[in-house]
Amino acid sequence: MNYRKYELLPALDITTPTTKTLDLKGLDPISRIIIQTSQTQSATEAFSEHPAKIIQKIEVVDGSTPIFSASGIATQAQDFYRQHGLIQNQWYDKDSHISRCNFRINFGRFLFDPVLGFDPGRFKNPQLKITHDKTAGGTATPTAQTLRVELDTWDEKMPSLTGMLQFTEIFSKLLVVDVNEPINLPLDQTIKSIMLQALIVGCNPADTFKEVKLDENQGKRIVFHDSLYDMLPNLPTFLPYEEMLYLYSGAGIVANRFCTSSFMNQIAGMTSGSNNLTYLTLNDGGRVQLGGAANKKFYALARGYCPHGAVSFPFGDPKDIADWYQVTHLDKLTLNTLCGGWLGTAGTQQVLVESLRRY
Protein backbone atom coordinates (compact mmCIF):
# COMPACT_ATOMS: atom_id res chain seq x y z
CA MET A 1 0.00 0.00 0.00
CA ASN A 2 1.66 3.21 -1.17
CA TYR A 3 -0.56 5.64 0.73
CA ARG A 4 -3.05 5.50 3.56
CA LYS A 5 -5.46 7.57 5.59
CA TYR A 6 -4.68 7.83 9.27
CA GLU A 7 -7.22 9.02 11.83
CA LEU A 8 -5.24 11.27 14.14
CA LEU A 9 -8.25 12.33 16.19
CA PRO A 10 -11.52 10.34 16.35
CA ALA A 11 -14.71 12.39 16.69
CA LEU A 12 -14.30 14.56 19.79
CA ASP A 13 -17.00 16.63 21.48
CA ILE A 14 -16.26 20.36 21.07
CA THR A 15 -19.28 22.00 22.67
CA THR A 16 -16.86 23.70 25.10
CA PRO A 17 -14.58 26.28 23.39
CA THR A 18 -10.86 25.52 23.78
CA THR A 19 -7.65 24.78 21.86
CA LYS A 20 -6.98 21.13 21.07
CA THR A 21 -3.28 20.21 20.73
CA LEU A 22 -2.21 17.06 18.87
CA ASP A 23 1.33 15.69 18.66
CA LEU A 24 2.69 14.91 15.19
CA LYS A 25 6.10 13.63 16.23
CA GLY A 26 7.01 10.18 14.97
CA LEU A 27 4.37 10.07 12.23
CA ASP A 28 5.00 9.14 8.60
CA PRO A 29 5.38 12.02 6.09
CA ILE A 30 2.08 13.85 5.58
CA SER A 31 0.74 15.19 2.28
CA ARG A 32 -2.50 16.65 3.64
CA ILE A 33 -4.28 17.26 6.94
CA ILE A 34 -8.10 17.18 6.90
CA ILE A 35 -9.96 18.76 9.80
CA GLN A 36 -13.72 18.24 9.91
CA THR A 37 -16.37 19.71 12.16
CA SER A 38 -19.81 18.17 12.43
CA GLN A 39 -22.72 19.81 14.22
CA THR A 40 -26.34 18.81 14.63
CA GLN A 41 -28.56 21.86 14.81
CA SER A 42 -31.52 21.95 17.17
CA ALA A 43 -34.96 21.79 15.57
CA THR A 44 -35.43 25.56 15.90
CA GLU A 45 -31.98 27.20 15.71
CA ALA A 46 -30.64 28.65 12.45
CA PHE A 47 -27.01 29.61 11.96
CA SER A 48 -26.35 33.22 12.93
CA GLU A 49 -22.90 33.12 11.28
CA HIS A 50 -21.04 31.02 8.74
CA PRO A 51 -20.40 27.63 10.41
CA ALA A 52 -16.78 27.53 9.18
CA LYS A 53 -16.05 30.23 11.74
CA ILE A 54 -16.41 27.58 14.44
CA ILE A 55 -12.73 26.93 13.76
CA GLN A 56 -11.09 30.13 14.95
CA LYS A 57 -7.48 29.21 14.26
CA ILE A 58 -5.41 26.33 12.90
CA GLU A 59 -1.69 26.06 13.57
CA VAL A 60 1.04 23.59 12.75
CA VAL A 61 4.05 24.52 14.85
CA ASP A 62 7.50 23.29 15.76
CA GLY A 63 7.75 24.51 19.32
CA SER A 64 7.03 28.22 18.94
CA THR A 65 7.86 28.36 15.21
CA PRO A 66 4.80 28.49 12.91
CA ILE A 67 4.67 26.17 9.91
CA PHE A 68 1.01 26.79 9.15
CA SER A 69 -1.09 29.51 10.79
CA ALA A 70 -4.50 30.70 9.59
CA SER A 71 -8.13 31.05 10.60
CA GLY A 72 -10.62 28.40 9.57
CA ILE A 73 -12.10 30.54 6.81
CA ALA A 74 -8.64 31.49 5.49
CA THR A 75 -7.73 27.78 5.44
CA GLN A 76 -10.84 27.03 3.38
CA ALA A 77 -10.13 29.89 0.98
CA GLN A 78 -6.54 28.77 0.45
CA ASP A 79 -7.66 25.18 -0.11
CA PHE A 80 -10.18 26.37 -2.73
CA TYR A 81 -7.52 28.29 -4.62
CA ARG A 82 -5.20 25.28 -4.48
CA GLN A 83 -7.70 22.46 -5.11
CA HIS A 84 -10.58 24.02 -7.02
CA GLY A 85 -13.72 21.89 -7.08
CA LEU A 86 -13.61 20.05 -3.75
CA ILE A 87 -16.67 20.44 -1.51
CA GLN A 88 -15.87 22.21 1.74
CA ASN A 89 -19.20 22.81 3.46
CA GLN A 90 -22.45 20.88 3.76
CA TRP A 91 -24.74 22.79 6.06
CA TYR A 92 -28.37 22.98 7.05
CA ASP A 93 -30.45 25.34 9.14
CA LYS A 94 -32.64 23.84 11.88
CA ASP A 95 -34.53 20.53 11.60
CA SER A 96 -31.89 18.55 13.53
CA HIS A 97 -29.79 18.04 10.39
CA ILE A 98 -26.03 17.43 10.49
CA SER A 99 -23.79 20.13 8.99
CA ARG A 100 -20.14 19.48 8.13
CA CYS A 101 -17.22 21.76 7.36
CA ASN A 102 -13.89 20.58 5.96
CA PHE A 103 -10.57 22.38 6.42
CA ARG A 104 -7.68 21.02 4.37
CA ILE A 105 -3.99 21.83 4.82
CA ASN A 106 -2.00 20.98 1.68
CA PHE A 107 1.76 20.60 2.06
CA GLY A 108 2.47 19.78 -1.60
CA ARG A 109 1.58 21.11 -5.02
CA PHE A 110 -0.93 18.26 -5.27
CA LEU A 111 -1.91 15.25 -3.18
CA PHE A 112 1.10 12.98 -2.62
CA ASP A 113 3.54 15.31 -4.34
CA PRO A 114 6.75 13.22 -4.50
CA VAL A 115 9.05 16.14 -3.60
CA LEU A 116 6.98 18.43 -1.34
CA GLY A 117 5.29 17.32 1.87
CA PHE A 118 5.38 17.65 5.65
CA ASP A 119 7.90 15.30 7.26
CA PRO A 120 7.45 15.39 11.06
CA GLY A 121 10.84 13.72 11.45
CA ARG A 122 12.51 16.93 10.26
CA PHE A 123 11.25 18.84 13.31
CA LYS A 124 11.90 18.63 17.04
CA ASN A 125 8.39 19.09 18.45
CA PRO A 126 5.76 19.25 15.67
CA GLN A 127 2.19 19.83 16.84
CA LEU A 128 -1.23 20.61 15.38
CA LYS A 129 -3.30 23.16 17.32
CA ILE A 130 -7.00 23.78 16.63
CA THR A 131 -8.89 26.57 18.38
CA HIS A 132 -12.67 26.22 18.22
CA ASP A 133 -15.73 28.14 19.48
CA LYS A 134 -19.26 27.08 18.55
CA THR A 135 -20.73 30.55 19.09
CA ALA A 136 -18.30 32.12 16.61
CA GLY A 137 -19.78 29.79 14.01
CA GLY A 138 -23.30 30.93 14.76
CA THR A 139 -24.60 27.96 16.73
CA ALA A 140 -25.29 28.45 20.42
CA THR A 141 -27.23 25.28 21.26
CA PRO A 142 -26.29 22.36 19.00
CA THR A 143 -27.58 18.99 20.08
CA ALA A 144 -24.16 17.56 19.14
CA GLN A 145 -20.87 18.96 17.84
CA THR A 146 -17.65 17.11 17.08
CA LEU A 147 -14.16 17.57 15.66
CA ARG A 148 -12.10 14.91 13.90
CA VAL A 149 -8.71 14.98 12.16
CA GLU A 150 -7.50 12.72 9.36
CA LEU A 151 -4.10 12.57 7.66
CA ASP A 152 -3.19 11.60 4.10
CA THR A 153 0.20 9.95 4.63
CA TRP A 154 2.75 7.97 2.65
CA ASP A 155 3.13 4.32 3.61
CA GLU A 156 5.24 1.81 1.66
CA LYS A 157 6.13 4.26 -1.11
CA MET A 158 8.29 6.69 0.82
CA PRO A 159 8.93 10.01 -0.99
CA SER A 160 12.21 11.87 -1.39
CA LEU A 161 10.98 15.16 0.06
CA THR A 162 13.07 18.27 -0.51
CA GLY A 163 10.73 20.68 1.25
CA MET A 164 7.13 21.63 1.94
CA LEU A 165 4.63 24.40 1.31
CA GLN A 166 4.14 26.71 4.25
CA PHE A 167 1.12 29.03 4.71
CA THR A 168 1.11 31.65 7.45
CA GLU A 169 -0.71 34.84 8.36
CA ILE A 170 1.86 37.64 8.48
CA PHE A 171 -0.39 40.69 8.94
CA SER A 172 -3.77 41.54 10.50
CA LYS A 173 -5.10 45.03 11.14
CA LEU A 174 -8.34 47.00 11.30
CA LEU A 175 -9.25 48.63 7.98
CA VAL A 176 -9.43 52.42 7.74
CA VAL A 177 -11.20 54.08 4.79
CA ASP A 178 -8.89 55.76 2.23
CA VAL A 179 -5.75 54.79 4.13
CA ASN A 180 -2.83 53.15 2.35
CA GLU A 181 -1.36 50.27 4.37
CA PRO A 182 2.23 49.25 3.51
CA ILE A 183 2.96 45.66 4.55
CA ASN A 184 6.52 44.31 4.47
CA LEU A 185 6.60 40.71 3.27
CA PRO A 186 9.11 38.05 4.40
CA LEU A 187 12.18 37.52 2.21
CA ASP A 188 13.61 34.28 3.62
CA GLN A 189 11.67 31.84 1.39
CA THR A 190 10.48 31.55 -2.22
CA ILE A 191 6.88 32.80 -2.47
CA LYS A 192 4.25 30.75 -4.32
CA SER A 193 1.25 33.01 -3.64
CA ILE A 194 -0.04 35.88 -1.52
CA MET A 195 -3.60 35.90 -0.19
CA LEU A 196 -5.41 39.11 0.79
CA GLN A 197 -8.56 38.69 2.88
CA ALA A 198 -11.23 40.93 4.39
CA LEU A 199 -14.69 39.46 5.00
CA ILE A 200 -17.17 42.29 5.59
CA VAL A 201 -20.94 41.93 5.21
CA GLY A 202 -22.16 44.06 2.33
CA CYS A 203 -18.70 44.54 0.78
CA ASN A 204 -16.92 42.54 -1.85
CA PRO A 205 -13.09 42.52 -1.91
CA ALA A 206 -12.94 44.91 -4.87
CA ASP A 207 -14.95 47.49 -2.91
CA THR A 208 -12.94 46.89 0.24
CA PHE A 209 -9.61 47.42 -1.52
CA LYS A 210 -9.58 50.20 -4.11
CA GLU A 211 -5.97 49.56 -5.08
CA VAL A 212 -3.39 46.86 -4.53
CA LYS A 213 0.31 47.37 -5.22
CA LEU A 214 3.35 45.13 -4.85
CA ASP A 215 6.79 46.68 -5.22
CA GLU A 216 10.41 45.69 -4.72
CA ASN A 217 13.18 47.64 -3.00
CA GLN A 218 11.12 50.69 -2.00
CA GLY A 219 9.38 51.14 -5.33
CA LYS A 220 12.33 50.67 -7.67
CA ARG A 221 10.41 47.88 -9.42
CA ILE A 222 6.61 47.53 -9.53
CA VAL A 223 5.36 43.94 -9.68
CA PHE A 224 1.72 45.03 -10.03
CA HIS A 225 -0.35 48.13 -9.24
CA ASP A 226 -4.03 48.33 -10.15
CA SER A 227 -7.55 48.52 -8.85
CA LEU A 228 -8.81 45.17 -7.59
CA TYR A 229 -11.87 45.47 -9.83
CA ASP A 230 -9.59 45.53 -12.88
CA MET A 231 -7.25 42.81 -11.59
CA LEU A 232 -9.75 40.19 -10.44
CA PRO A 233 -11.12 38.98 -13.80
CA ASN A 234 -7.57 38.47 -15.07
CA LEU A 235 -6.24 36.45 -12.14
CA PRO A 236 -5.92 32.71 -12.92
CA THR A 237 -7.37 32.03 -9.46
CA PHE A 238 -10.60 33.96 -10.21
CA LEU A 239 -12.83 30.88 -10.40
CA PRO A 240 -16.44 30.35 -9.28
CA TYR A 241 -17.20 28.80 -5.93
CA GLU A 242 -20.37 26.68 -5.76
CA GLU A 243 -22.20 25.12 -2.83
CA MET A 244 -25.58 23.73 -1.85
CA LEU A 245 -27.52 25.58 0.85
CA TYR A 246 -30.43 24.40 2.97
CA LEU A 247 -31.82 27.50 4.67
CA TYR A 248 -34.89 28.77 6.47
CA SER A 249 -36.55 32.07 5.62
CA GLY A 250 -37.91 34.34 8.31
CA ALA A 251 -41.60 34.35 9.20
CA GLY A 252 -42.77 37.78 8.09
CA ILE A 253 -39.27 39.17 8.59
CA VAL A 254 -36.03 39.32 6.67
CA ALA A 255 -33.65 36.63 7.94
CA ASN A 256 -29.90 36.90 7.48
CA ARG A 257 -28.31 33.68 6.25
CA PHE A 258 -24.81 32.99 4.97
CA CYS A 259 -22.88 31.61 2.00
CA THR A 260 -19.17 31.15 1.30
CA SER A 261 -18.69 33.29 -1.83
CA SER A 262 -18.44 37.06 -1.31
CA PHE A 263 -18.49 38.60 -4.81
CA MET A 264 -20.91 38.46 -7.78
CA ASN A 265 -23.13 36.02 -5.89
CA GLN A 266 -25.93 34.17 -7.67
CA ILE A 267 -28.47 31.83 -6.17
CA ALA A 268 -31.16 29.55 -7.57
CA GLY A 269 -33.43 27.24 -5.66
CA MET A 270 -36.88 26.28 -4.53
CA THR A 271 -39.00 26.29 -1.40
CA SER A 272 -40.93 23.44 0.15
CA GLY A 273 -44.70 23.62 0.45
CA SER A 274 -47.08 26.07 -1.21
CA ASN A 275 -45.79 29.38 0.15
CA ASN A 276 -43.02 31.01 -1.85
CA LEU A 277 -40.38 33.40 -0.64
CA THR A 278 -41.50 37.01 -0.69
CA TYR A 279 -37.98 38.41 -0.30
CA LEU A 280 -34.61 37.21 -1.50
CA THR A 281 -31.44 39.24 -1.90
CA LEU A 282 -27.77 38.44 -2.18
CA ASN A 283 -25.36 40.69 -0.38
CA ASP A 284 -21.65 40.86 -1.06
CA GLY A 285 -19.56 39.71 1.85
CA GLY A 286 -21.12 36.25 2.12
CA ARG A 287 -24.68 37.00 3.22
CA VAL A 288 -28.07 35.89 1.88
CA GLN A 289 -31.31 37.52 3.06
CA LEU A 290 -34.56 35.57 2.92
CA GLY A 291 -38.12 36.50 3.85
CA GLY A 292 -41.52 34.83 3.56
CA ALA A 293 -45.02 34.68 4.96
CA ALA A 294 -43.92 31.77 7.11
CA ASN A 295 -40.78 29.86 7.99
CA LYS A 296 -39.95 28.15 4.73
CA LYS A 297 -37.23 25.68 3.78
CA PHE A 298 -35.16 27.00 0.89
CA TYR A 299 -33.01 24.58 -1.11
CA ALA A 300 -30.49 26.46 -3.22
CA LEU A 301 -27.36 26.32 -5.33
CA ALA A 302 -25.20 29.36 -4.56
CA ARG A 303 -22.44 30.49 -6.91
CA GLY A 304 -20.00 33.37 -6.66
CA TYR A 305 -16.38 34.38 -6.33
CA CYS A 306 -13.78 35.18 -3.66
CA PRO A 307 -14.63 32.64 -0.92
CA HIS A 308 -14.68 34.17 2.55
CA GLY A 309 -13.60 37.56 1.12
CA ALA A 310 -10.22 36.22 0.00
CA VAL A 311 -8.22 36.98 -3.16
CA SER A 312 -5.18 34.93 -4.19
CA PHE A 313 -2.25 36.37 -6.17
CA PRO A 314 -0.20 33.45 -7.58
CA PHE A 315 3.32 33.66 -8.97
CA GLY A 316 4.47 31.56 -11.89
CA ASP A 317 3.50 28.06 -12.96
CA PRO A 318 1.89 26.46 -9.87
CA LYS A 319 3.55 23.11 -10.60
CA ASP A 320 7.02 24.42 -11.51
CA ILE A 321 8.96 25.18 -8.33
CA ALA A 322 11.71 27.00 -10.24
CA ASP A 323 9.12 29.41 -11.67
CA TRP A 324 7.89 30.76 -8.32
CA TYR A 325 8.76 34.21 -6.95
CA GLN A 326 12.41 34.29 -5.85
CA VAL A 327 12.66 37.03 -3.21
CA THR A 328 15.68 36.10 -1.09
CA HIS A 329 17.95 38.50 -3.05
CA LEU A 330 15.68 41.52 -2.43
CA ASP A 331 16.25 44.17 0.23
CA LYS A 332 12.52 44.84 0.63
CA LEU A 333 9.18 43.60 -0.71
CA THR A 334 6.10 45.66 0.12
CA LEU A 335 2.40 45.01 -0.43
CA ASN A 336 0.34 48.22 -0.34
CA THR A 337 -3.44 48.11 0.10
CA LEU A 338 -5.69 51.15 -0.20
CA CYS A 339 -8.98 50.67 1.60
CA GLY A 340 -12.12 51.71 -0.30
CA GLY A 341 -14.99 53.83 0.95
CA TRP A 342 -17.70 51.14 0.87
CA LEU A 343 -17.20 49.68 4.32
CA GLY A 344 -20.61 49.04 5.84
CA THR A 345 -19.13 47.86 9.13
CA ALA A 346 -15.69 47.77 10.68
CA GLY A 347 -13.50 45.03 9.29
CA THR A 348 -10.02 43.56 9.45
CA GLN A 349 -7.66 42.76 6.62
CA GLN A 350 -5.34 39.77 6.72
CA VAL A 351 -2.35 39.00 4.54
CA LEU A 352 -1.18 35.40 4.28
CA VAL A 353 1.85 34.09 2.40
CA GLU A 354 2.31 30.65 0.84
CA SER A 355 6.00 29.88 0.56
CA LEU A 356 8.48 27.10 -0.08
CA ARG A 357 10.25 25.81 3.01
CA ARG A 358 13.25 23.71 2.01
CA TYR A 359 14.62 20.89 4.15
C-alpha positions in Angstrom: 0.0 0.0 0.0 1.7 3.2 -1.2 -0.6 5.6 0.7 -3.1 5.5 3.6 -5.5 7.6 5.6 -4.7 7.8 9.3 -7.2 9.0 11.8 -5.2 11.3 14.1 -8.3 12.3 16.2 -11.5 10.3 16.4 -14.7 12.4 16.7 -14.3 14.6 19.8 -17.0 16.6 21.5 -16.3 20.4 21.1 -19.3 22.0 22.7 -16.9 23.7 25.1 -14.6 26.3 23.4 -10.9 25.5 23.8 -7.6 24.8 21.9 -7.0 21.1 21.1 -3.3 20.2 20.7 -2.2 17.1 18.9 1.3 15.7 18.7 2.7 14.9 15.2 6.1 13.6 16.2 7.0 10.2 15.0 4.4 10.1 12.2 5.0 9.1 8.6 5.4 12.0 6.1 2.1 13.9 5.6 0.7 15.2 2.3 -2.5 16.7 3.6 -4.3 17.3 6.9 -8.1 17.2 6.9 -10.0 18.8 9.8 -13.7 18.2 9.9 -16.4 19.7 12.2 -19.8 18.2 12.4 -22.7 19.8 14.2 -26.3 18.8 14.6 -28.6 21.9 14.8 -31.5 22.0 17.2 -35.0 21.8 15.6 -35.4 25.6 15.9 -32.0 27.2 15.7 -30.6 28.6 12.5 -27.0 29.6 12.0 -26.3 33.2 12.9 -22.9 33.1 11.3 -21.0 31.0 8.7 -20.4 27.6 10.4 -16.8 27.5 9.2 -16.0 30.2 11.7 -16.4 27.6 14.4 -12.7 26.9 13.8 -11.1 30.1 15.0 -7.5 29.2 14.3 -5.4 26.3 12.9 -1.7 26.1 13.6 1.0 23.6 12.8 4.0 24.5 14.8 7.5 23.3 15.8 7.8 24.5 19.3 7.0 28.2 18.9 7.9 28.4 15.2 4.8 28.5 12.9 4.7 26.2 9.9 1.0 26.8 9.1 -1.1 29.5 10.8 -4.5 30.7 9.6 -8.1 31.1 10.6 -10.6 28.4 9.6 -12.1 30.5 6.8 -8.6 31.5 5.5 -7.7 27.8 5.4 -10.8 27.0 3.4 -10.1 29.9 1.0 -6.5 28.8 0.4 -7.7 25.2 -0.1 -10.2 26.4 -2.7 -7.5 28.3 -4.6 -5.2 25.3 -4.5 -7.7 22.5 -5.1 -10.6 24.0 -7.0 -13.7 21.9 -7.1 -13.6 20.0 -3.7 -16.7 20.4 -1.5 -15.9 22.2 1.7 -19.2 22.8 3.5 -22.5 20.9 3.8 -24.7 22.8 6.1 -28.4 23.0 7.1 -30.5 25.3 9.1 -32.6 23.8 11.9 -34.5 20.5 11.6 -31.9 18.5 13.5 -29.8 18.0 10.4 -26.0 17.4 10.5 -23.8 20.1 9.0 -20.1 19.5 8.1 -17.2 21.8 7.4 -13.9 20.6 6.0 -10.6 22.4 6.4 -7.7 21.0 4.4 -4.0 21.8 4.8 -2.0 21.0 1.7 1.8 20.6 2.1 2.5 19.8 -1.6 1.6 21.1 -5.0 -0.9 18.3 -5.3 -1.9 15.3 -3.2 1.1 13.0 -2.6 3.5 15.3 -4.3 6.8 13.2 -4.5 9.1 16.1 -3.6 7.0 18.4 -1.3 5.3 17.3 1.9 5.4 17.7 5.7 7.9 15.3 7.3 7.4 15.4 11.1 10.8 13.7 11.4 12.5 16.9 10.3 11.2 18.8 13.3 11.9 18.6 17.0 8.4 19.1 18.4 5.8 19.3 15.7 2.2 19.8 16.8 -1.2 20.6 15.4 -3.3 23.2 17.3 -7.0 23.8 16.6 -8.9 26.6 18.4 -12.7 26.2 18.2 -15.7 28.1 19.5 -19.3 27.1 18.5 -20.7 30.5 19.1 -18.3 32.1 16.6 -19.8 29.8 14.0 -23.3 30.9 14.8 -24.6 28.0 16.7 -25.3 28.5 20.4 -27.2 25.3 21.3 -26.3 22.4 19.0 -27.6 19.0 20.1 -24.2 17.6 19.1 -20.9 19.0 17.8 -17.6 17.1 17.1 -14.2 17.6 15.7 -12.1 14.9 13.9 -8.7 15.0 12.2 -7.5 12.7 9.4 -4.1 12.6 7.7 -3.2 11.6 4.1 0.2 9.9 4.6 2.7 8.0 2.6 3.1 4.3 3.6 5.2 1.8 1.7 6.1 4.3 -1.1 8.3 6.7 0.8 8.9 10.0 -1.0 12.2 11.9 -1.4 11.0 15.2 0.1 13.1 18.3 -0.5 10.7 20.7 1.3 7.1 21.6 1.9 4.6 24.4 1.3 4.1 26.7 4.3 1.1 29.0 4.7 1.1 31.7 7.4 -0.7 34.8 8.4 1.9 37.6 8.5 -0.4 40.7 8.9 -3.8 41.5 10.5 -5.1 45.0 11.1 -8.3 47.0 11.3 -9.3 48.6 8.0 -9.4 52.4 7.7 -11.2 54.1 4.8 -8.9 55.8 2.2 -5.8 54.8 4.1 -2.8 53.2 2.4 -1.4 50.3 4.4 2.2 49.3 3.5 3.0 45.7 4.5 6.5 44.3 4.5 6.6 40.7 3.3 9.1 38.1 4.4 12.2 37.5 2.2 13.6 34.3 3.6 11.7 31.8 1.4 10.5 31.6 -2.2 6.9 32.8 -2.5 4.2 30.8 -4.3 1.3 33.0 -3.6 0.0 35.9 -1.5 -3.6 35.9 -0.2 -5.4 39.1 0.8 -8.6 38.7 2.9 -11.2 40.9 4.4 -14.7 39.5 5.0 -17.2 42.3 5.6 -20.9 41.9 5.2 -22.2 44.1 2.3 -18.7 44.5 0.8 -16.9 42.5 -1.9 -13.1 42.5 -1.9 -12.9 44.9 -4.9 -14.9 47.5 -2.9 -12.9 46.9 0.2 -9.6 47.4 -1.5 -9.6 50.2 -4.1 -6.0 49.6 -5.1 -3.4 46.9 -4.5 0.3 47.4 -5.2 3.4 45.1 -4.9 6.8 46.7 -5.2 10.4 45.7 -4.7 13.2 47.6 -3.0 11.1 50.7 -2.0 9.4 51.1 -5.3 12.3 50.7 -7.7 10.4 47.9 -9.4 6.6 47.5 -9.5 5.4 43.9 -9.7 1.7 45.0 -10.0 -0.4 48.1 -9.2 -4.0 48.3 -10.2 -7.6 48.5 -8.8 -8.8 45.2 -7.6 -11.9 45.5 -9.8 -9.6 45.5 -12.9 -7.3 42.8 -11.6 -9.7 40.2 -10.4 -11.1 39.0 -13.8 -7.6 38.5 -15.1 -6.2 36.4 -12.1 -5.9 32.7 -12.9 -7.4 32.0 -9.5 -10.6 34.0 -10.2 -12.8 30.9 -10.4 -16.4 30.3 -9.3 -17.2 28.8 -5.9 -20.4 26.7 -5.8 -22.2 25.1 -2.8 -25.6 23.7 -1.8 -27.5 25.6 0.9 -30.4 24.4 3.0 -31.8 27.5 4.7 -34.9 28.8 6.5 -36.5 32.1 5.6 -37.9 34.3 8.3 -41.6 34.3 9.2 -42.8 37.8 8.1 -39.3 39.2 8.6 -36.0 39.3 6.7 -33.7 36.6 7.9 -29.9 36.9 7.5 -28.3 33.7 6.3 -24.8 33.0 5.0 -22.9 31.6 2.0 -19.2 31.1 1.3 -18.7 33.3 -1.8 -18.4 37.1 -1.3 -18.5 38.6 -4.8 -20.9 38.5 -7.8 -23.1 36.0 -5.9 -25.9 34.2 -7.7 -28.5 31.8 -6.2 -31.2 29.6 -7.6 -33.4 27.2 -5.7 -36.9 26.3 -4.5 -39.0 26.3 -1.4 -40.9 23.4 0.2 -44.7 23.6 0.5 -47.1 26.1 -1.2 -45.8 29.4 0.2 -43.0 31.0 -1.9 -40.4 33.4 -0.6 -41.5 37.0 -0.7 -38.0 38.4 -0.3 -34.6 37.2 -1.5 -31.4 39.2 -1.9 -27.8 38.4 -2.2 -25.4 40.7 -0.4 -21.7 40.9 -1.1 -19.6 39.7 1.8 -21.1 36.3 2.1 -24.7 37.0 3.2 -28.1 35.9 1.9 -31.3 37.5 3.1 -34.6 35.6 2.9 -38.1 36.5 3.9 -41.5 34.8 3.6 -45.0 34.7 5.0 -43.9 31.8 7.1 -40.8 29.9 8.0 -39.9 28.1 4.7 -37.2 25.7 3.8 -35.2 27.0 0.9 -33.0 24.6 -1.1 -30.5 26.5 -3.2 -27.4 26.3 -5.3 -25.2 29.4 -4.6 -22.4 30.5 -6.9 -20.0 33.4 -6.7 -16.4 34.4 -6.3 -13.8 35.2 -3.7 -14.6 32.6 -0.9 -14.7 34.2 2.5 -13.6 37.6 1.1 -10.2 36.2 0.0 -8.2 37.0 -3.2 -5.2 34.9 -4.2 -2.2 36.4 -6.2 -0.2 33.4 -7.6 3.3 33.7 -9.0 4.5 31.6 -11.9 3.5 28.1 -13.0 1.9 26.5 -9.9 3.6 23.1 -10.6 7.0 24.4 -11.5 9.0 25.2 -8.3 11.7 27.0 -10.2 9.1 29.4 -11.7 7.9 30.8 -8.3 8.8 34.2 -7.0 12.4 34.3 -5.9 12.7 37.0 -3.2 15.7 36.1 -1.1 18.0 38.5 -3.0 15.7 41.5 -2.4 16.2 44.2 0.2 12.5 44.8 0.6 9.2 43.6 -0.7 6.1 45.7 0.1 2.4 45.0 -0.4 0.3 48.2 -0.3 -3.4 48.1 0.1 -5.7 51.1 -0.2 -9.0 50.7 1.6 -12.1 51.7 -0.3 -15.0 53.8 0.9 -17.7 51.1 0.9 -17.2 49.7 4.3 -20.6 49.0 5.8 -19.1 47.9 9.1 -15.7 47.8 10.7 -13.5 45.0 9.3 -10.0 43.6 9.4 -7.7 42.8 6.6 -5.3 39.8 6.7 -2.3 39.0 4.5 -1.2 35.4 4.3 1.9 34.1 2.4 2.3 30.7 0.8 6.0 29.9 0.6 8.5 27.1 -0.1 10.3 25.8 3.0 13.3 23.7 2.0 14.6 20.9 4.2 
